[in-house]
């Protein structure tokens, strides 16, 4: 994700990302990973007779 962001900035002719932008990207990555773990744990709790997709919809 960071690489894609840096590539877009390079295409726009800008330099490397600032420390503030780096921190925002790191926080976003942590948030996304946390949500992914939550979805996986919720998926493990899907009641019998309910599809995995329905279990993810509840998240």
Biotite code that builds the C-alpha atoms (Angstrom):
import biotite.structure as struc

atoms = struc.array([
    struc.Atom([0.000, 0.000, 0.000], chain_id="A", res_id=1, res_name="UNK", atom_name="CA", element="C"),
    struc.Atom([2.806, 2.394, 0.880], chain_id="A", res_id=2, res_name="UNK", atom_name="CA", element="C"),
    struc.Atom([4.522, 1.515, -2.387], chain_id="A", res_id=3, res_name="UNK", atom_name="CA", element="C"),
    struc.Atom([1.381, 2.310, -4.400], chain_id="A", res_id=4, res_name="UNK", atom_name="CA", element="C"),
    struc.Atom([1.037, 5.646, -2.614], chain_id="A", res_id=5, res_name="UNK", atom_name="CA", element="C"),
    struc.Atom([4.678, 6.513, -3.285], chain_id="A", res_id=6, res_name="UNK", atom_name="CA", element="C"),
    struc.Atom([4.315, 5.483, -6.935], chain_id="A", res_id=7, res_name="UNK", atom_name="CA", element="C"),
    struc.Atom([1.363, 7.831, -7.359], chain_id="A", res_id=8, res_name="UNK", atom_name="CA", element="C"),
    struc.Atom([3.291, 10.685, -5.776], chain_id="A", res_id=9, res_name="UNK", atom_name="CA", element="C"),
    struc.Atom([6.271, 9.986, -8.036], chain_id="A", res_id=10, res_name="UNK", atom_name="CA", element="C"),
    struc.Atom([4.003, 10.049, -11.085], chain_id="A", res_id=11, res_name="UNK", atom_name="CA", element="C"),
    struc.Atom([2.692, 13.416, -9.929], chain_id="A", res_id=12, res_name="UNK", atom_name="CA", element="C"),
    struc.Atom([6.282, 14.674, -9.743], chain_id="A", res_id=13, res_name="UNK", atom_name="CA", element="C"),
    struc.Atom([6.398, 14.934, -5.962], chain_id="A", res_id=14, res_name="UNK", atom_name="CA", element="C"),
    struc.Atom([9.185, 13.726, -3.706], chain_id="A", res_id=15, res_name="UNK", atom_name="CA", element="C"),
    struc.Atom([9.018, 11.079, -1.035], chain_id="A", res_id=16, res_name="UNK", atom_name="CA", element="C"),
    struc.Atom([6.217, 11.088, 1.497], chain_id="A", res_id=17, res_name="UNK", atom_name="CA", element="C"),
    struc.Atom([6.448, 13.184, 4.644], chain_id="A", res_id=18, res_name="UNK", atom_name="CA", element="C"),
    struc.Atom([6.687, 11.684, 8.105], chain_id="A", res_id=19, res_name="UNK", atom_name="CA", element="C"),
    struc.Atom([3.089, 12.738, 8.785], chain_id="A", res_id=20, res_name="UNK", atom_name="CA", element="C"),
    struc.Atom([1.906, 10.911, 5.678], chain_id="A", res_id=21, res_name="UNK", atom_name="CA", element="C"),
    struc.Atom([4.024, 7.908, 6.678], chain_id="A", res_id=22, res_name="UNK", atom_name="CA", element="C"),
    struc.Atom([2.388, 7.857, 10.116], chain_id="A", res_id=23, res_name="UNK", atom_name="CA", element="C"),
    struc.Atom([-1.078, 8.092, 8.546], chain_id="A", res_id=24, res_name="UNK", atom_name="CA", element="C"),
    struc.Atom([-0.284, 5.171, 6.236], chain_id="A", res_id=25, res_name="UNK", atom_name="CA", element="C"),
    struc.Atom([1.024, 3.088, 9.127], chain_id="A", res_id=26, res_name="UNK", atom_name="CA", element="C"),
    struc.Atom([-2.093, 3.838, 11.180], chain_id="A", res_id=27, res_name="UNK", atom_name="CA", element="C"),
    struc.Atom([-4.338, 2.960, 8.239], chain_id="A", res_id=28, res_name="UNK", atom_name="CA", element="C"),
    struc.Atom([-2.452, -0.293, 7.751], chain_id="A", res_id=29, res_name="UNK", atom_name="CA", element="C"),
    struc.Atom([-2.827, -1.180, 11.448], chain_id="A", res_id=30, res_name="UNK", atom_name="CA", element="C"),
    struc.Atom([-6.546, -0.405, 11.292], chain_id="A", res_id=31, res_name="UNK", atom_name="CA", element="C"),
    struc.Atom([-7.013, -2.543, 8.192], chain_id="A", res_id=32, res_name="UNK", atom_name="CA", element="C"),
    struc.Atom([-5.106, -5.453, 9.732], chain_id="A", res_id=33, res_name="UNK", atom_name="CA", element="C"),
    struc.Atom([-7.179, -5.174, 12.928], chain_id="A", res_id=34, res_name="UNK", atom_name="CA", element="C"),
    struc.Atom([-10.414, -5.239, 10.917], chain_id="A", res_id=35, res_name="UNK", atom_name="CA", element="C"),
    struc.Atom([-9.173, -8.227, 8.939], chain_id="A", res_id=36, res_name="UNK", atom_name="CA", element="C"),
    struc.Atom([-8.429, -10.123, 12.167], chain_id="A", res_id=37, res_name="UNK", atom_name="CA", element="C"),
    struc.Atom([-11.873, -9.203, 13.521], chain_id="A", res_id=38, res_name="UNK", atom_name="CA", element="C"),
    struc.Atom([-13.585, -10.488, 10.358], chain_id="A", res_id=39, res_name="UNK", atom_name="CA", element="C"),
    struc.Atom([-11.653, -13.748, 10.553], chain_id="A", res_id=40, res_name="UNK", atom_name="CA", element="C"),
    struc.Atom([-12.563, -14.246, 14.202], chain_id="A", res_id=41, res_name="UNK", atom_name="CA", element="C"),
    struc.Atom([-16.214, -13.427, 13.484], chain_id="A", res_id=42, res_name="UNK", atom_name="CA", element="C"),
    struc.Atom([-16.157, -15.859, 10.573], chain_id="A", res_id=43, res_name="UNK", atom_name="CA", element="C"),
    struc.Atom([-15.103, -18.606, 12.972], chain_id="A", res_id=44, res_name="UNK", atom_name="CA", element="C"),
    struc.Atom([-18.240, -17.837, 15.013], chain_id="A", res_id=45, res_name="UNK", atom_name="CA", element="C"),
    struc.Atom([-20.711, -18.338, 12.145], chain_id="A", res_id=46, res_name="UNK", atom_name="CA", element="C"),
    struc.Atom([-23.674, -20.378, 13.448], chain_id="A", res_id=47, res_name="UNK", atom_name="CA", element="C"),
    struc.Atom([-24.469, -23.714, 11.859], chain_id="A", res_id=48, res_name="UNK", atom_name="CA", element="C"),
    struc.Atom([-26.776, -23.348, 8.879], chain_id="A", res_id=49, res_name="UNK", atom_name="CA", element="C"),
    struc.Atom([-25.549, -19.835, 8.089], chain_id="A", res_id=50, res_name="UNK", atom_name="CA", element="C"),
    struc.Atom([-23.198, -19.227, 5.200], chain_id="A", res_id=51, res_name="UNK", atom_name="CA", element="C"),
    struc.Atom([-19.788, -17.679, 5.747], chain_id="A", res_id=52, res_name="UNK", atom_name="CA", element="C"),
    struc.Atom([-20.859, -14.731, 3.597], chain_id="A", res_id=53, res_name="UNK", atom_name="CA", element="C"),
    struc.Atom([-23.805, -14.038, 5.906], chain_id="A", res_id=54, res_name="UNK", atom_name="CA", element="C"),
    struc.Atom([-21.423, -14.183, 8.846], chain_id="A", res_id=55, res_name="UNK", atom_name="CA", element="C"),
    struc.Atom([-19.225, -11.512, 7.275], chain_id="A", res_id=56, res_name="UNK", atom_name="CA", element="C"),
    struc.Atom([-22.237, -9.297, 6.569], chain_id="A", res_id=57, res_name="UNK", atom_name="CA", element="C"),
    struc.Atom([-22.822, -9.059, 10.311], chain_id="A", res_id=58, res_name="UNK", atom_name="CA", element="C"),
    struc.Atom([-19.352, -7.596, 10.888], chain_id="A", res_id=59, res_name="UNK", atom_name="CA", element="C"),
])
